[in-house]
Amino acid sequence: MTALPDRIAEGPGEARIVARSDVVVVGGGPSGLAAAVAAARSGVSVTMVERYPYLGGLAAGGMVLVLDDMTNGQEITVTGLCMEMIERMAKLGLAVYPPEVERGQSEALWRKWYRWGAYDFRAQVRPQPIVFAASFDPDGWKRVSNDLVAENAINLRLHSWFSRAIVADGRIKGVICETKAGREAILGDVVIDTSGDLDVAASAGAPFQHGSYIVTTVFRLGGVDTEAAERFKFEEPERFGAIDKQARRVVGGSWENWWLKTPLPGVVWCNCPHMPGHDGTKVEDLTRADAEGRKRVYAMADFVKANMPGFEKSFVVDVAPQLGVRTTRLLDGEYVVSKDDVMKRVHFPDTVARGRDYYTPFRAMLPRGVDQLVVAGRHYSATEAAQKLSREIPPCMSMGHAAGVAAAIAVDRGIALRAVPPADICAKVRAQGGDPGDRPSENALVLETQS
């Protein structure tokens, strides 16, 4: 039998131009939605492409159902579009968070709110302080996202799988997507890469590093008597500990609080199983992880139904349609944020976004060697160690907000994206209700010049 070659030549082909806009956003996850809405509200035309038939990325499809890492103690540091999403979902009864009077450190507050995920998970004290964090429903996220897209006249193209960047003379001109209708081209003056895996920037030739971390198959259980389950934990701690330990062993990897409440009565969120050793850019690894994850989900579901008080009538509601991938490609941009930058709360002269108590410089969102392209989300320019501390959904939305505003300013003024003054980005983000981090906290390490 003749050995098959490992490569074949493809013809040049062509793509039908289906949209032209000032700004093109690739990826409809949290950071992409923030970027698209911020740009549209700044007065430019926006096209957003998304491979799945819904918006939300890991927040909706990956069912990462707690928005956290957005407070510095009792100060809420991520506002703007992230808070708008929370407030809109709360009005629909699809988001829950502790009111200000119930944030702080006490055993009573802990017992009331920890199963909502509303605690400072980085705190070393016990009980961990209750802080602002929001539990939400994944379809609530999709619903509110659709509302924002419609209200802001964003040209949304779902079912569009990014294929490659269109680059000429070192400048990105648009993107090619694969669709059921064939190859389609979307052209724009500025492109925002919110793909999560740096798909656009990598295709455009921007340098990057490759990282990896655990992946997770998230699922939800219904029919849970959450009051009985919590009562069991506190009234029979030894028995609870033994059963809970065995449940986590069955699933093969989880956080300590592997189940949390959701806005839907009797439905709990299970952020597990965690699985190491998979590359989120490889088809083979993703396929194995999806299959293995489902096996572990049902093994755990059967175990807790048979053994855990409160779960006697439980059943699997759904398994997340997207695998929870945390780290793949990371931009090697004009500045690479280090772990020290995050831990020491370094405040940069070109800060344009804020997380918990860390800051993102505009340079960390700009690829080297490609003009008119900006990156926002977990694939921004950071070391692998720094990214693990700064990749939660709220800070990614803060980056998206800044990226959308920066793109709009560049288009409006007819200037290069990298020439947009960071101070102008911050002023516009603030005008839209966000906190870009231009006003450092008292414990920040302020750099007077760019390093």
Protein Blocks (a to p, Z undefined) as FASTA:
>chain_A
ZZddfbdcddfbjcddfbdcfbdcehjbfklmmmmmmmmmnopacddddfbfcehijmlm
nopabdehibghjacfbgcjllmmmmmmmmnopaccddfklgccdfklmmmmmmnopacf
kbcbdcddddddddddfklmmmmmmmmmmmnopacdehiacfbdcdeehiafbdcdddfk
bpcddddfbdcdfehnommmmmnopacdddddddddddddehiafklmmmmmmmmmmlmm
mmmmmmmmmnopacfblcccdfbehiacddbdddehiafkbfklmmmmmmmmmmmmmmmm
mmmmmmmghilmgccfbdcfbdcdfbfcdcddfbdcdfklmmnopacfklcbdcfkpccd
fklmccghiahiacedjkbccdfklmmmmmcfklmmmmmmmmmmmmmmmmmnopafklpc
fklmmmmmmmnopaehlaccfkbccdfbdZZ
